[in-house]
Structures are given as structure tokens and as C-alpha cells.
Amino acid sequence: MICIYKFLTLVCNVNTLINNAGIGNTESFSIVSPELFKQQIKLNVLATTLLTSLFIPDLKEMAPLIF
């Protein structure tokens, strides 16, 4: 993730983050493996949280009143 941050901050000014990634599952809850739940949580929650935390300083600079 740090590579993504470094690349984006070198080539552009990031002033908006849009979470356009996520996975879901259509199988019955009772048969879904714990590993699949872990993968979903990593992508749907952890990735978004980590990227947001990396970009907070840049976002504050662009819109200090929001933060």
C-alpha cells in the first residue's frame, strides 16, 4: 500500500478517495469458510482503512476544514 501512496503522490495531488473495491459472497452463511471471511474483511475493511490513513495528511492539506 505504501507503494501505491508513493506513486500517487508523485504523479498527482490526491484530494478524493473513493472505495471502489470489495468482494461479497452469495453462499449460505453456514457453509462459508473462515478463510473467506478473513479475505473479505481484509479487502472490504482493512484495505480501505489503511489507504485512508495513508492519505489523511494529504487530504487535510487540500481541505483542512473537513478534518
C-alpha positions, 0 to 999 in steps of 0.5 A: 500500500505504501507503494501505491501512496508513493506513486500517487503522490508523485504523479498527482495531488490526491484530494478524493478517495473513493472505495471502489473495491470489495468482494461479497459472497452469495453462499449460505452463511453456514457453509462459508469458510473462515478463510473467506471471511478473513479475505473479505474483511481484509479487502472490504475493511482493512484495505480501505482503512489503511489507504485512508490513513495513508492519505489523511495528511494529504487530504487535510492539506487540500481541505483542512476544514473537513478534518 
